[in-house]
């Protein structure tokens, strides 16, 4: 280390998006949803069998599918929390998204397929209407329980959005904590499904035509297809490698350029590895006159600046790389080994 380079002090951090939420809070949110859905599924099943309502039976399948989904999400939280080891040097963060993707498949198969089938069956074969009183009671209780579960998920999501200094809906779209996102979407769909089921039962008994109950069942199934698609797409994006949001990438580039001895950032790659984990890798063109020691300390300072400002960045890899001017002077292709722009 040269005498002109004192031991670097930590760079003053800029506005820092907080981590997206601890595993404990996400686990509590999922447990609340699982407990509510298990009890609701049993009650809906009894009410559906007593009343003969296809919409209630579809709602029972919906709640059972949600319960299986939450169990898979709990498994996702547990397995993704395992520390990095020699065989998994980047950790197990992506395993969360595998199990969450399977959870969305469970929503599709267990809830959507049965609801669509039951709705079509009712529309083509009709149904015998029974006493709807028990169905109304179960729907009212389920609405309260689902509402409490949704409130828990919304509070966590809103807190994460405030910490990240973004809007609620933007955070809901781009959050990498897909377990909480699944709870919010599934509980919202559950409340909408309860309204559809109630409307179907009321119209069926008011008109004496069970077709309305079948229509409600079919709409519940289509709603679950949409939820499964949204959640499946979110997890697939993260499994295939989603970068950090554009604003964060621009801020990381600015932090690198603000570091002494850095001339240019030639390439910047970011990768979300989990709700509280992200990787940053960059090719950096350092000043030609900088010594090896100065470049080493510049890399240390740059990494510290990035991790101070973005706590969820857990790994930073910087590669000193000749810039275009130096490549031309050395008779090399200015675009690297490929020789093409």
N, C-alpha and C positions, 0 to 999 in steps of 0.2 A: 504494500500500500504506500503511495507516494506521500511526502510530507505536506503536499498541497491539498490532500484529501483527508480531512479529519473524520473521525468516526461519525457516520451519519446519524442525525437525530430523526425521530419519527416525523414524517410529513404531516402537516395539519390536515385532518380529514375534512372533506366536504360533506354535503348532505348524504347521509348513509341510509339506504334502505335496510330496514331491519330484517333479520331472518323471517321466513314466512310463517313460522309458528313451531313451537316445540312439539316433540312427539307425544308428550303427555297430554297436551290439550287436544291434539287430534284423536288420540286414543279415547279420551273421555267423550268427545263428540260422537265417535263411531259407536261406543258402548251404549250411549243414550239412545241412538237410533236403532241399534240392534234389539235392545230390550223392549222398546216401544213397538217395533214391528212384529216381534214374536208373539206378544200378547194380542195385538190387533189381528194377526193372521188367524189365530185360533177362534177369536170371537166372530170374525167375518165368516169363517167356514161354517160355524154353527148357525149363524143367521142366514146364510145362503141356503143351507140344507133345509132349514125350517120354512123359509119363505119361498123357496124355489126360484129365487132371483139369480139369473145368470150374471148380472152386473155385480152382485155380492160375491158370487163364486170367483169372478174375475178379480175382484178386489182382494179376496183371500189369497189367490195365486200371486197377485202383485205384492202383498205384504210378505208372503213366504219367500218370494224371490228377493225382496229387499233384505230379509233376514240373512239369507245365504250370502248376499252381496256384502253385508256388513261383516260377516265372519271372515270372508276372503280379504276384506280391507284390514281387519285386525291382524291377519296373517301377514299381509303386506307390510304393515307398520313394524311388526316384530322382526321379520326377516331382513328388511332393509336397514335396520338399526345395527346390524352386526358390523364390527370394525373391519377395516382393511387388513388383509393378511398377505402372505407371500403369493398365494394363488389368485388373490383378488386385490391387486395393489391399488386400484381406484375405489375400493369399497364395494358395497352391495346396494347402493342407492337405487340403481335401475331395477332391482328386483321388486321394489314397490310397484312399479308400473306394470310389470308382468301380471302380478296378482290382481291389481286394479283392473287391468284389461280383461282378465277372466271374470271379474265381478260384473263388468258390463255385459259379458256374454251370458252370465247367469240371469241378469235382468231381462235380456232378450228372450232366452229360451224358457226360463221359468215363469215369467210374467206375460210378456208380449204374445208369444206363440199361443199359450193357453187362452188368453183373453180374446184374441182374434178368432181362434177356433170356436170358443164358446159363443161368441157373438154371432158368427156365421151359422152355427148350429141352431141357435134360437131363431134367427131370421128365417131359416129354411124349414124348421120343424115346429116352431112355436114353443110355448111353455105354459104350464099351469100356474097361475098366480096364487100365492099363499098369503098368510097374514104378514103384513109388512112392519108391524110394530117393533119386533125385535131388531129388524134391519135398521130402522130409524135410530133406535137406542145405540146400537153398535156404531153406526156412522157418526153420531154425535160424539161418543166417547173417543172414537178413532181420530176425529178431527182435532180434539183437544190434545191428545197425545202426540199426534204428528205435528201439530202446531208448536208444541214445546220442543220437540226434537229439532224442527226447522229453526226455531229461535236460537237454539244453541249453536247450530252451524252458521247461521247468519251473523251472530255476534262474533264468532271467531274470524269469519271471513272479513267482516267490517273492520275489526281490529288490525288484521294483517294489511288491509288496504290503506288504513291510516298510517301504519308504520312504514309502508312502502311509498307513501305520498302519491297515491294514484286513486282513481275513482273505483267505486265498488265493482261496477260492471266490467271495467277493464281488468281489474284484478281477478274477477271470476273467470274471465276468458283466458287469461294468460298464467294464472297461478300454476306452480309446479306441485302443489300439495293436492293431488287429485283425490285423496281420500276424503278431505273435507268438501271438495267440489262435488264428489259423488253424493255425499249426505245432503247437500243443499239441493242438488237437482232431483234426487230421488224423493226427498220429503216434499219438495214443491210439486212434483208429479203426483205424489200420494194425495195431497190436499186437492189438487185438480181432479184426480180420480174419484175421490169421495164425493165431490160436487156432482160429477157426471153420474155416479152410481145413484145418488139421491134423486137427481133429476129423472133418471130412467125409471126408477121405482115409482116416483110420484106420477109421472105421465102414464105409466103402464096401468096403475090402479085407477087413475082418473078417467082413462079412456076405455079400460078393459081390454087393451091391446098390448100383449107382451112384446110386440115388435120394438117398442121404445126401450125396453130393458136390453134387448139384443143390440140395439144401436149404441146404447151406453157402454156395453161390454166391448163392442168393436172399437169405439173411440178410446177407451182405456188402453186397449192393446196397441193402437196406433201411437198413443202418447208414450207408451213404454218403448216402442220401437225408436222414437225420436230421442228419448233419454239415453238409451243404450248406444245409439249412433254418436251422440255428442260426447259421451264419456269414453267410448272406444276410440274416437278420433283423438281426443286429448292425450290419452295414454300412448297411442301409437306414435304421435308426434314426439313425445318425450323419449320413447324407446328408440326411435330412429335418429335422435340427436337434435334437440331444439336448442338454439343459441339463447343467450341472454337477450332481453328486450333491446330494441335499437337505441333507446336513450341511455341505457347502461353501457352498451358497447361504445357509444360515442364518448361517454364520460371516462371509460377505461382508456380509450385512445388518447384523450386529453391528458390523463394522468401520466401516461408513458411519455408523451411529447414534452411534458413539463419537467421531466427528469433531466438533470445535468448530463451532458455528453451524448444525448440522444438527438440524432438528426431527423430520422423519419421512422415511421411504423410501416413496414413493407407489407405485413400480413398480420391479421388479428383473427384468432379463432376462439370462440367461447362455447362452452357446452354445459347445459344444466344436467347435473347428476342426481339431484334430489331437491326437496324443498329448502334445505339448508346447505346445499353443496353445489359448487360450480367450478369449472376449470377454465383457466385463461392461458392461451399459448400465443406467442407473437414472434415474428421475425423482425428484429430491430437493426436499423442502420445507425451505428455509432460514429461519432466524429473520427476521422482518420487519424487525427493527432492524439487521440486518447490512448493512454497506456492500458495494459492488460488489467492492472490493479484498479484503475479508474472505471473501466468497463464492468469489472466484477462488482464494485461498490455501487455503480449506477444500477445494475440489475437488482441488488439488494434494496436500494432505495425505492425503485419502481415497484417491486413486489410489496414492500411495506405500505406504500401509498395506496395501492389497489386494495389490499386487504383491510387497511384501516377504513377506507371509504365504503367498501362492499364486503361486509363480514361474511356473507355466504360464499365468497370466493375462497376456496380452501387450497387450491393448487394453482401456482403460477409458473409457467415455463417460458423463458425468454431465450431466443436464439440469435446471437450476434451474426448479422448477415451483411455482406457487402451491398451497398446501394448501386443504383444504375450507373452513376458517374464512375465509381471505382471499378465496376465491371468493364466499362468501356476502356478505361485506362489500362486495364490488365489484358485487353483483347478478348474478354469473355462476352457471352451473350448477355445483354442487359436484362433479359427476362428469365434467366436461370438456365437449368440444364436442358429444357425443352427447345431453346433457341427460337421460340415463337412468342409473340405478345399474348 
